[in-house]
């Protein structure tokens, strides 16, 4: 485990889980959470600079406000951005959250970022930091509450552990699974496609495999990435949510734009089908581009992209949907087989940029 330099004391090794008193979910922040959060915020912000960027701040706050109504408790949810290259985000007791600039650079879209934030909000909602500290010290939750309220060296040790657990995500596997499961539920209730959870885990796994000196941050204490990927896929299938990664990755975007005197349909910025720069060609390319954006997925199999010939006429079909026929092509537009070849090339390039996914599972 990487120990950050501002942790003044060590943390006890994870202890066996001991029985603790059942705890009723409240509707507000507890005094213990407030005390831990206050000291933790002071420690974190004395070592990491808070970023004052209204655009980035609005981006993360918009996600928090959208997810907040679906949490179990009314907490003081707040999010701050800190200047830190580590790919990480974390929450403190009571609802304060931090997102590192490294995480904002890493996520491809707001779908991935929402998955990160939902996970951290659940940690706060379910009092996971406090639960983990109690386990580490072989204490009940009531015993820990009494310790936090006391004076002397013991509370200082607990404060150090609170920052350690939060920043490093030093939670036990069952706690992480709970944050994963409830985080996905919250995303769905808030109207987010949970595919961002899947693509983020896949890309973190890829970074670990391809970069020997990768500083994983959020992934460092989550070694069972493949199990989390499988769980995300299972959740989506069990709940009949189509796995469509392109929306979370920002991949396979279609457009119509002039290229070297022609008018071209592009996928991912690359021209795949060209014709004359005139109004009939533009209208047809824009219609095809819209159809491709709705239908073409990273999970589309090559055999579902084909041209069907019927005498002198041809029809281009994508996953059984008729996209365009040869009779509709204006003069100068490349044949339908050129469209198919261009789409296959664009699809291969997009998958190469995200190679670890099992697109046909």
C-alpha positions in Angstrom: 0.0 0.0 0.0 1.3 3.4 -0.9 1.5 5.7 2.2 1.1 9.4 1.5 3.7 11.7 3.1 1.2 13.6 5.3 0.1 10.5 7.3 1.9 11.0 10.6 1.0 7.6 12.0 0.6 4.1 10.7 -2.6 2.2 10.5 -3.3 -1.1 12.1 -3.5 -4.1 9.8 -7.0 -5.1 8.8 -8.5 -7.1 11.6 -11.1 -9.9 11.5 -14.6 -8.5 11.3 -16.2 -8.4 14.7 -19.9 -8.2 15.5 -21.2 -4.6 16.1 -24.4 -3.2 17.2 -27.0 -2.8 14.4 -27.2 0.9 13.5 -30.3 2.7 12.3 -29.8 4.8 9.3 -30.2 8.5 10.3 -31.2 11.5 8.3 -28.3 13.7 9.1 -24.6 13.8 9.8 -23.6 12.4 13.2 -21.3 14.4 15.6 -18.6 11.8 15.1 -18.7 12.2 11.3 -18.5 16.0 11.7 -15.5 15.8 13.9 -13.6 13.3 11.7 -14.4 15.3 8.6 -13.2 18.6 10.1 -9.8 17.3 11.0 -9.5 15.3 7.8 -10.3 18.3 5.6 -7.6 20.3 7.5 -5.0 17.6 6.9 -5.8 17.1 3.2 -6.1 20.8 2.2 -2.8 21.6 4.1 -1.0 19.3 1.6 -3.0 19.4 -1.6 -4.1 22.5 -3.4 -7.8 23.0 -4.0 -8.4 23.9 -7.7 -10.5 27.0 -8.2 -11.9 26.3 -11.7 -15.6 27.2 -12.1 -16.1 25.0 -15.2 -14.6 21.9 -13.6 -16.4 22.7 -10.3 -19.7 23.0 -12.0 -19.1 19.7 -13.8 -18.6 17.7 -10.7 -21.3 19.5 -8.7 -23.9 18.9 -11.3 -23.3 15.2 -11.0 -23.4 15.3 -7.2 -26.7 17.2 -7.1 -28.3 14.7 -9.6 -27.3 11.7 -7.5 -27.9 13.2 -4.1 -31.7 12.6 -3.9 -31.2 8.9 -4.2 -28.9 8.4 -1.2 -30.3 6.9 2.0 -29.3 9.8 4.2 -29.3 13.6 4.0 -25.7 14.5 4.2 -23.6 17.6 3.7 -22.5 16.4 0.2 -19.9 18.7 -1.2 -17.1 18.1 -3.7 -13.8 19.8 -4.2 -11.1 19.3 -6.8 -7.5 18.9 -5.7 -4.3 19.2 -7.8 -3.0 15.7 -7.8 -1.9 13.5 -10.7 -3.1 10.3 -9.0 -6.2 8.8 -10.7 -8.3 9.0 -7.5 -11.4 10.3 -5.8 -12.4 9.8 -2.2 -15.0 10.8 0.3 -14.9 11.6 4.0 -17.4 10.9 6.8 -20.4 13.2 6.4 -20.3 13.8 2.7 -17.2 15.9 1.8 -15.6 14.4 -1.4 -12.5 15.1 -3.3 -11.7 14.4 -7.0 -8.1 14.6 -8.1 -7.2 16.3 -11.4 -5.7 13.0 -12.5 -9.1 11.4 -12.3 -10.7 14.3 -14.3 -7.9 13.8 -17.0 -8.5 10.1 -17.0 -12.3 9.8 -17.4 -13.5 10.0 -21.0 -17.1 11.3 -20.3 -19.4 12.3 -17.6 -20.8 8.8 -17.5 -17.5 7.5 -16.2 -17.1 10.4 -13.8 -20.6 9.8 -12.5 -19.7 6.2 -11.8 -16.7 7.4 -9.7 -18.7 10.0 -7.8 -21.7 7.6 -7.1 -19.3 5.1 -5.6 -17.8 7.7 -3.3 -21.1 9.1 -2.2 -22.2 5.6 -1.2 -19.1 5.3 1.0 -20.2 8.4 2.8 -23.8 7.4 2.9 -23.1 4.0 4.4 -20.5 5.3 6.9 -17.8 3.1 5.4 -14.8 5.1 6.7 -16.1 4.7 10.3 -17.0 1.1 9.8 -13.5 0.3 8.5 -11.7 2.1 11.3 -13.8 0.2 13.8 -12.8 -3.1 12.1 -9.1 -2.1 12.0 -9.1 -1.4 15.8 -11.3 -4.4 16.7 -14.0 -2.1 18.1 -17.7 -1.8 17.9 -19.2 1.3 16.3 -20.4 2.5 19.7 -16.9 2.1 21.1 -15.4 4.0 18.3 -17.9 6.8 18.8 -16.9 7.1 22.4 -13.2 7.1 21.4 -13.8 9.9 18.9 -15.5 12.0 21.5 -12.7 11.6 24.0 -9.5 13.6 24.3 -5.8 12.7 24.1 -3.7 10.6 21.7 -6.4 8.1 20.7 -8.6 10.5 18.8 -5.6 11.8 16.9 -4.8 8.3 15.8 -8.4 7.8 14.6 -8.2 11.1 12.6 -5.0 9.8 10.9 -6.8 6.5 10.1 -9.8 8.3 8.7 -7.7 10.1 6.1 -5.7 7.0 5.3 -8.8 4.9 4.8 -10.6 7.6 2.7 -7.7 8.7 0.5 -6.3 5.2 -0.2 -9.6 3.5 -0.4 -8.3 1.0 2.2 -11.7 -0.7 2.6 -12.4 -4.4 2.9 -13.7 -6.3 -0.1 -17.3 -6.5 1.2 -17.4 -2.7 1.8 -16.1 -2.1 -1.8 -18.7 -4.5 -3.2 -21.5 -2.6 -1.3 -20.3 0.7 -2.7 -20.1 -0.8 -6.2 -23.6 -2.3 -6.0 -25.4 0.6 -4.5 -23.4 3.0 -6.6 -24.8 1.4 -9.8 -28.3 1.4 -8.4 -28.1 5.1 -7.6 -26.8 5.8 -11.1 -29.7 4.0 -12.7 -32.2 5.8 -10.5 -30.7 9.1 -11.4 -31.0 8.4 -15.1 -27.3 7.7 -15.8 -26.3 4.7 -18.0 -24.1 2.6 -15.7 -21.9 1.5 -18.6 -19.4 4.2 -17.4 -18.7 2.0 -14.4 -17.8 -0.8 -16.7 -15.6 1.2 -19.1 -13.7 2.9 -16.2 -12.9 -0.5 -14.6 -11.7 -1.9 -18.0 -9.4 1.1 -18.6 -8.0 1.0 -15.1 -7.2 -2.7 -15.7 -5.6 -1.9 -19.0 -3.4 0.8 -17.4 -2.2 -1.7 -14.9 -1.3 -4.2 -17.6 0.3 -1.9 -20.1 2.1 0.6 -17.9 4.6 -1.0 -15.4 5.0 2.2 -13.5 1.4 3.3 -13.6 0.4 5.1 -10.4 -3.1 3.7 -10.1 -4.5 5.7 -7.2 -8.1 4.5 -6.9 -7.1 1.1 -8.4 -4.2 0.4 -6.1 -6.3 -1.1 -3.3 -8.9 -2.6 -5.7 -6.9 -5.7 -7.0 -10.0 -7.7 -8.0 -10.7 -5.5 -11.1 -11.8 -8.4 -13.3 -14.4 -9.4 -10.7 -15.7 -5.9 -10.6 -15.9 -5.8 -14.4 -17.8 -9.1 -14.4 -20.2 -7.8 -11.8 -20.9 -4.6 -13.8 -21.7 -6.7 -16.9 -23.9 -9.1 -14.9 -25.8 -6.2 -13.3 -26.5 -4.7 -16.7 -27.6 -8.0 -18.2 -29.7 -8.9 -15.2 -31.5 -5.6 -15.4 -31.8 -5.7 -19.2 -29.6 -2.6 -19.7 -27.8 -2.9 -23.1 -24.0 -2.8 -22.8 -23.1 0.1 -25.2 -19.6 1.3 -24.3 -19.3 4.0 -26.9 -21.4 6.5 -25.0 -19.1 6.3 -21.9 -15.9 6.3 -24.0 -17.0 9.1 -26.4 -16.2 6.7 -29.3 -17.6 6.2 -32.8 -18.9 9.8 -33.1 -20.3 10.6 -36.5 -20.1 13.8 -38.5 -20.3 15.2 -42.0 -17.5 17.5 -43.0 -15.6 18.8 -46.1 -12.4 16.9 -46.8 -10.0 17.7 -49.7 -12.8 19.1 -51.9 -15.2 16.3 -51.1 -17.9 15.9 -48.5 -17.2 13.1 -46.1 -19.0 11.1 -43.5 -16.5 10.7 -40.6 -16.4 8.3 -37.6 -14.1 9.3 -34.8 -12.8 12.1 -36.9 -11.7 9.8 -39.8 -13.4 10.0 -43.2 -15.0 6.7 -44.1 -17.3 7.6 -47.0 -17.0 10.4 -49.6 -18.9 12.1 -52.3 -19.4 15.4 -54.1 -19.7 18.5 -52.0 -23.3 19.3 -52.9 -26.7 19.5 -51.1 -28.1 16.1 -52.1 -24.9 14.4 -50.9 -24.9 16.4 -47.7 -28.5 15.5 -46.8 -27.9 11.8 -47.4 -24.6 11.7 -45.5 -26.2 13.5 -42.5 -29.1 11.0 -42.5 -26.7 8.0 -42.6 -24.5 9.6 -39.9 -27.5 9.9 -37.6 -28.5 6.3 -38.3 -25.0 5.1 -37.6 -24.8 7.0 -34.3 -28.0 5.4 -33.2 -27.2 1.9 -34.3 -23.4 1.2 -34.6 -21.9 0.1 -31.3 -18.4 -1.1 -30.2 -20.2 -4.4 -29.5 -21.5 -4.7 -33.1 -20.2 -7.9 -34.8 -18.7 -7.5 -38.3 -21.2 -10.0 -39.7 -24.0 -7.6 -38.7 -22.5 -4.9 -41.1 -23.2 -6.0 -44.6 -24.4 -5.1 -48.1 -27.3 -7.2 -49.5 -27.5 -7.5 -53.3 -30.8 -8.0 -55.1 -30.2 -7.9 -58.8 -28.9 -4.4 -59.8 -29.9 -2.9 -56.4 -28.0 -3.1 -53.1 -29.0 -2.4 -49.5 -26.7 -1.5 -46.7 -27.8 -3.1 -43.4 -26.5 -2.6 -39.9 -27.7 -5.1 -37.2 -30.7 -5.9 -39.4 -31.7 -2.2 -39.8 -31.8 -0.8 -43.4 -29.5 2.3 -43.4 -29.4 3.2 -47.1 -29.9 1.7 -50.6 -27.9 2.1 -53.8 -30.9 3.8 -55.5 -30.6 6.7 -53.0 -27.0 7.5 -53.8 -26.4 10.8 -55.5 -23.8 10.9 -58.4 -20.2 10.9 -57.2 -20.9 9.1 -53.8 -18.8 6.0 -53.3 -20.6 2.6 -53.5 -22.1 0.9 -50.5 -19.3 -1.5 -50.1 -16.9 1.4 -49.6 -19.2 2.5 -46.7 -19.0 -1.0 -45.2 -15.2 -1.1 -45.5 -15.0 2.4 -43.9 -17.2 1.4 -41.0 -15.2 -1.8 -40.3 -12.0 0.2 -40.3 -13.4 2.8 -37.9 -14.7 0.0 -35.6 -11.4 -1.7 -35.5 -9.6 1.5 -34.7 -12.0 2.3 -31.9 -11.6 -1.1 -30.4 -7.9 -0.9 -30.6 -8.1 2.2 -28.4 -10.0 0.2 -25.8 -8.6 -3.3 -26.3 -9.3 -5.0 -23.0 -13.1 -5.2 -23.3 -14.8 -8.4 -24.2 -17.3 -7.0 -26.7 -19.2 -10.2 -27.4 -19.8 -11.5 -23.9 
